Amino acid sequence: MFKFIEFLQKRPSDRTILNARMIFGVVIALLLGLNFSDITLNLPESLKMYGLQIQYGLFIFAVVPFFMGATGICLAKRKYVRIIQIIFGIVLLVVGNALIDMKNAPTPESQSVQTQNTGALDYKTVAETTTPHKSLNVGFWIALLGIFPLGAGITGKCITSKCIKYKEIIKKIRV
């Protein structure tokens, strides 16, 4: 137990942080891409006509972490990176819970199957019924993944060493 606590106390290496960012981006892209046709957005009436563009725009949540992990680019000081991580986590939580909804797949009870009281089984009615498609709830998983950048921003452990001292001027040299 103490080894696990020690592991959580130290900051991961820069390579681990960058790899985790890239994996995070790929997971979000896979979630959105594999279930793209099953995603519906809860949008106001004024934005309904832009639904497909907004749906494609959700991939920005995958592109940004992947790009940040692949390039190792640092955009701001440590405290601003922490704030950006917290905001990114909150946005993922809000988008996952509020905007993304899944299409309801038809269930056998909701399909109209004509039955007769003759006791005979009609092959056509049995052959036409299909098993319902069970889709993955993308909104839930996006919101769940939003916890990771939120936790990373709160703890401040997932910031590369390049960003820790970004644009700081060293005034004293200690020997």
Buried (B, 14 or more C-beta within 10 A) or exposed (E): EEEEEEEEEEBBEBEEBBBBBBEBBBBBBEBBEEBEEBBBBEBEEEEEEEEEEEBEEBBEBBEBBBEBBEEBEBEEBBEEBBEBBBEBBBBBBEBBBEBBBBEEEEEEEEEEEEEEEEEEEEEEEEEEEEEBEEBEBBBBBBBEBBEBBBBBBEBBBBBBEEBBEBEEEEEEEEE
